[in-house]
Amino acid sequence: MPTTLPHLDDLQLLCAVVDRGSFSAAASHLGTTQPRVSRAVARLEERLGIPLVRRSPRGIAVTQEGERYAAYGRRLLAELQVLEAELVAEDSDSGRLRVSAPPAVTRRLLLPHLASFCSENPQVRLELSLGARRVDLIEEEVDVAIRFGPLEETWRRSRRLLDGSFHVYASPGLGPTALENPGELAEWPSVVLHTTHLRDRWPFVVEGEVTLAPVMPKLLVDDVDALIAFAVEGAGIAMLPDFLVRDEVADERLVRLTTAQQAAPAQVFAVTTSPPKRATRLVEHLANRLTVPTTD
């Protein structure tokens, strides 16, 4: 008989596994990692000494004991959430607000709107963390994370902030003036982010479908601002969201090589887990102010 109570996070993760049918779907749904979900279920099984989930190469199957345990845990978590909401309702408009966002998006688009939010909400203490990696919202206690899409459909709480397009850009002096065929990409040196899936293949729309075309990386960086600067200096062509290089295009430091018909969508989302009111208010604040004019 266990002498200690289970961690509530472990119960929440088990419920997500039962509801979603797999460790990976549960992890995506809650903004965490598959190994963390697997460890949580294993801890509960070790406490009880019985299997809650049976694993096989073809997937998982929840045992009867796992179904019963999750059903009770689900009720317990729901009742606890209601109670906590009642206890801290007066605190939901003030206090700490932790935000994680990509550096380039923050510097080029978000900063003035984050500053205005702070001015309008002096009772909120904003803690902003800039980084390219995808944070674990649960593990790192992040209230709002800004992410590039598209997102998995399992994200319950997400708000699209920006709609744009991925285009190929180059310095006017580099040589190419248009890209008629994505297959031409391999003929030109490129500057890429080595931290993303776009490091050696770029997305294009061909006959209405998004396809990936190979590129020839000449220079790899892990910072979007540096990538843009290298492209401006003529180090190579670069694929970038149009809303990040408006100034460079307006000043003719970069020229666009792709057409509107070729461009794959580029989206920015705000994602949360169980946000307090101040987090919801920040997301609304950003959504109402992040309007980026489109160009054809």
Salt bridges, closest charged atoms under 4 A:
ASP9 OD2 - ARG36 NH2 3.63
ASP10 OD1 - ARG43 NH2 2.76
ASP19 OD1 - ARG74 NH2 2.88
GLU45 OE1 - ARG55 NH2 3.08
ASP93 OD1 - ARG281 NH1 3.17
GLU120 OE1 - HIS285 ND1 3.73
GLU120 OE2 - ARG289 NH2 3.79
GLU127 OE1 - ARG98 NE 3.62
GLU127 OE2 - ARG125 NH2 3.04
GLU139 OE1 - ARG36 NE 2.73
GLU140 OE1 - ARG133 NH2 2.79
GLU141 OE1 - ARG96 NH2 3.53
ASP163 OD2 - ARG160 NE 3.21
ASP223 OD1 - ARG107 NH1 3.97
ASP225 OD2 - ARG107 NH1 2.79
ASP225 OD1 - ARG108 NE 2.78
GLU248 OE2 - ARG108 NH1 3.01
ASP251 OD2 - ARG253 NH2 3.14
GLU284 OE2 - ARG159 NH1 2.46
